[in-house]
Amino acid sequence: MPALDRRRGARARGRAFRLIGPVQPSTIPTPRYLPRGRLAGAGALALMLAWLPAPQASAQPGGVRFPAKPIRLVIPFSPGGANELMARGIAQKVAASTGQPFLIEHHGGAGGTIGSAMVARAAPDGHTLLMGAASCISLAPALYAKLPYDPVRDFAPVTNVAAGPYVLVVHPSVPARNLPEFLALARARPGALNYASSGPGSISHFAAEMLRSAARVDLVNVSYKGTGPALADVLGGHVELMFADLGVVMPHLATGRLRAVAITGMRRSPLAPQLATVAESGLPGYGIVNWRGVLAPAAVPRETVVRLNAEIVKAVRAPDLSEALVREGYDPIADSPDAFAETIRTEVARFAKVVRAAGLSPI
């Protein structure tokens, strides 16, 4: 049975597909692996064939074998970035272990809530999964007045894959080298600085709004359909700043195309120890870390969740993938379903309090 690697132009179709078979990659791709030129054009199609070994599904109570068919892993964001890095690494390893390919689908929009709602409504057989993030699970209930799913009731957490801080970056034309200088500039030029966000309700949007509220500065949101186009406009100097994953912007920091001002974690990153946190730069209590994890529809059998957890945890803890995540600025977690569920419950409550305290209005 061949594995099909297929992508459709995200701008033309609103989603992208890729069926990943159990190949043996020599490297784990970075968030910049996406094809360029003709392969990235709207409606373009790339085919890559590979032979799969015999399926290695395991029997569950009742005689049901899992996985019995390809598994769909939905990324509720546009192609590229940390979600793609983690999903691709997991898909390659789990496909090789189970003998079933992974179909990676991008269903972006509305801060990840569109793709998340689709998975919440999917058949609860374990063959449709969500590569979720804090924005569409923990934060969304506090930011959306009419969320089409309940992040606690409508999902069965499988495992929290990894977490990492965001970094506030500016275009080199912005005369600020640290957060105090940036805030002084923003106060001197109210409403003149624009920040790019990856969509309403995204963590990048929330991080900037939290900074605006805590520091009492006037920043203007320019919303994009994903991190990729937002980052492109900051790199081009069309927008002055944005909050983004450290791993995504690190190459541009190294070349000087962007300048880092502060990091959103509660501690400094070992990848950029010289970069101060927002909290230590004058805004105590400010701290945002974005996790990415795998979830299934709520009614998926517990045995299936346990099997998925075992496979994905094994993949994340594999030295090549875990080391790749660390190099990109993420802390591998790979915890149990119960531990992940507790993280979600705790964060939903925490974000609700933060949003109320900041006076942010639901979308």
N, C-alpha and C positions, 0 to 999 in steps of 0.2 A: 504494500500500500504506500503510495508516494506521499510526501509531505509537500504542501504547496505554500510558497512564500509570496504573498500577494499584497500590494498596496494600491489604494485608490487615492487620488488627490483629496486631501482633507478639506480644502477650501471649496471644492466643487461638490463633494458628497456629504461633508459634515462628519465623516468617519473614515477610518482606515483599518485595513485588515492585514493579518499576517498569520499563517498557519505554520507553526514551528514544530518540526519533527525532532526526534532524538538524535540530532547530529552531535558531533564532538568538536565544539569551537575551541580554537587555540587561545583566544582572548575574549574577555568580556568587553562589549562595546561601551563607549562613553556616551553621555547625552548628545554628543555631536555626530553620532554615527549615521544619521539619516541621509539617504541618497540625495544627490544634487542633480541639477541639469534635467535632462529628459525624464529620468526616473521619478523626480519629485513633482512633475507637472500634473495638472488636473486631468484625471482620467487615465493616468499612466498605469501600466501593469508590469510587475517584475515577477518572473517565474523562476523558481529554483527547486529542482527535484532531488529528493533523497529517499532511500529505502528505509523503512521502519522494521525493527525486529518484531518478533511475535509479541502480541499483547501480554502484559504481565499483570492483569487485573487480579485483585484478591477477592475471595468470596466473603460476603457479609451475612449476618443472620437473615434467614429467609431465602438463602440461595442466590441473592442478588450479587453480581460481580461489579466491582467498581475499580477504575473507570471502565465503562462499557463502550464509550465513544469519545471523539475529540472533546476537549474541555475548552470552553470559551472564557477567556480572561478579559474582562471589560475594564479599560482605562477610561475614566470619565473626564478626561482632559485631552487637549490636542496633542499630536505626536511630539516626541522629544522630551527632554528633561529627566528628572529623577524617576518618575513613574515608569517611563519606558526602560530605563537602565535596569531597574529592579525586576520588572515584569519579564523582560527578555531573558535575563539571567536565570530566573526561576523557571520559566517555560522550557528552556533548553534542557535543564537538568531533570525536571519532573517528567518531561516527555521521554527522555532517555530511560528513566527508571521504570515508568509505567507502561511504555510501549504505545501510548496514546499521544497524538500531537496536541498542541495548544494553539487555538485560534485567538490571537490578540486583536481586539477590536477597540478603536477609539470612538467614544461617543461623548464629545466635549460639549460644554456650554453650561451657563448658569452656575458657575463655581463648582462644577462636578455633580450637580444634583440631577441632571438629565440622565446620565449614564447610571448613576446610583439607583434612581427610581426604576430604571429598566431591569436591573438585577434584582431588586426587591420583589418585582412582579414575576420573575422568571420561575420556571418549573423547579421545585425543590429537590432535584435529584443529584446535586453536586457537580453538574457539568456546566454550570454557568456561575462564574465567580466575579467578584469585584476587586480591582486593585484600588482600594479606597485610600483616602487621606484625611487628615484632621479637618480640612476645610469642608468636605462634603458629609462628614460623619459627626465630628465633635462640635464644630462651629456653626454649621448650617441651621440647626434648630433655633439658635439665638438670633440669626440674621435674616431668616426667611419667614415671613408672616404665614405663608401657606406652603409648607414643605410637603411634597407628595409621599413622604415615607417617614417612619419613626426610626431613627438610627439605633435605638435599643431594641425595640420590638420586632422590627422587620428584617433583621440580619442575624446570622449566626457567625460570630467572629471565628476566624480560623487561626491566624497568627499575625502579630505585629512584626513586620519585616525589619524596618529600620527607621531611625529618626535623625533629624539634623536641624540645625538652626538656619535662619535666613540671615542675609547680610544686606545692609543698606549700601547701595552703590550709586555713584553719581558719574555723569559724563565728565571727562577731564576739563571741560570748559567751566565747570562749576568751581568757584574758588573756596573750597572747603576740604580740609584733610582729616577732620575728625568731627564727632557729633557736636561739640560745643560751637565750633566754627560754622557748621551747617545750620544749626538752630539760630545763631546770630544773623546769618545771611537771610534765613527765612523770615525772621522778624523784621529785618530791614526792608524786605521786599515782599510784603504780604500779597498772596495770590499770584505771584509771578513765577513760582516754581511748580512744575507739573510732575506728577509721579505716574509711572506706567504700572498698571495692575493686570493680572492675568484673568480678570473678569470680576463682576460683582459677587461678593461673598467669598472670594478666594482668600487664602492666607496672606498673599501679598497685598491685597486690598485692606484686609483687617489690620495687618501690621502697620501700614501707613496711617490708617485712621486712628489707631491706638497712639501712634507717635504724635499725630496732629492734636489729638485730645489731651494727651499727657503734657505736651510741651506748649500747648496753646499757640500753635502756628497755623497759618493759612496755606495749605497745600491743595493743589487741584488734581483730581483723579482723571486719568485718561485710561479708559478700560479697553482691553484687548481680549481676543478669543484664544487665550493661552499664553504661556511664558515665552514661547518662541518669537511671536510677532512683537510682544512687549519689549523683549530684550533687544530685538533688532532695531527698534526705534530709539532706544536709549544709546545703543552703540553708534547709531547714526547721528546723534545729537538733536533729534527731533523732540525728545522728552528728556528732562534733566536727570531723573533719578528713578529707582525702583527698589523694591525688596525682592530678593531671589535666593534660591538655594545656593549655598556656598560652592557646592560642587559644580553647579552650572556656570557660575561667573569666574571661577578660579583661572581658567585659561586667559580670560580677558583682563584680569587683574595683573597677570604675569607679563602681558604685552603692553600694559599701560593704556589700553583702550577704555578701561573703567577704573575708578578709584573707590576703594572700600572706605566707608565712614564709620560703621559700627556693626556689631553682630548681635542678633536678637536672643541668643541663648543666655542661660543664667551663668555660664562660665565661658571662658575663652576657648577657642578651638585650637587643638594641637596643630592643625594645618595652617593656622594664621595666628600664632600666639601674640603677635604684636597688635592685633586688632582688639580694641576694647569693646566690652559689651555696652548695650544701651543703658543698662541699669547702673553700671559703674561710671558712665559718662554724664550722669546728672539726672537720670530718671529712674530712681529706685523702684523696684517692683515690676518693671517692664521685663517680660520674658516670654518668648514665643519659640516653640520647637515644633516642627511639622513632622508627623509620623506618616508612614505609608504601610498599609497592611492589607491582608486578603480576607474578604468576607464572602459568605454564601447567603442565599435566601434563608429566612428564619426556620422554615420547616424541613430543612435538610436533615436526614437522620444523623444522630450523634455519631454512629459508627463511621459514616462518610466524612464528617468533620474531623474525627480523630485520624483517619487515613490521610486526608489532605494535609492536616497539620504535620504529621510525621514526614511526609514527602517534602513539603515546603521548608520545614525547619532543617531537614537534611541538606537541602539545596542552599539555603542561606548560610549555613555553617560550613559549607565546603570552602576550603582555603582560598580558592581563586575568586569566588564571588564575594566572600566576606572581606577579603583584602581589597577588592575593587571598590566596594562600598566605602570602606575607610578612606581610601585614596580620594574619593569624591566628596568626603566630608560628612558621611553618615555613620551612625553607630548601629551596627547590626543588633537586632533584638531577638527575633525568632522565639517568641514565648508561647505559652499554652493558650488554648481557646479561652479558658476561664480568666487568665491573667489579662488577656487582650480585652475581654468583655468588661473587666473592672476598670481598665484604662479608659475605655469609651464612656462608661457611666460617670467616672470622676471628671473627665474633661468636659462632657456635656454640661454638667453642673457648674464647673469653673468658668467656662466661656460665657454661660448665661449671666453670671455675676459680673464678669468683666465688661460685657456689652452694656448691661444696665448701668454700671458705674461710669462708663464712658459717655453715656447718653446717646448711643448710636440707635437710630431708628431702624426697625425691620424693613427689609427690601420688599 
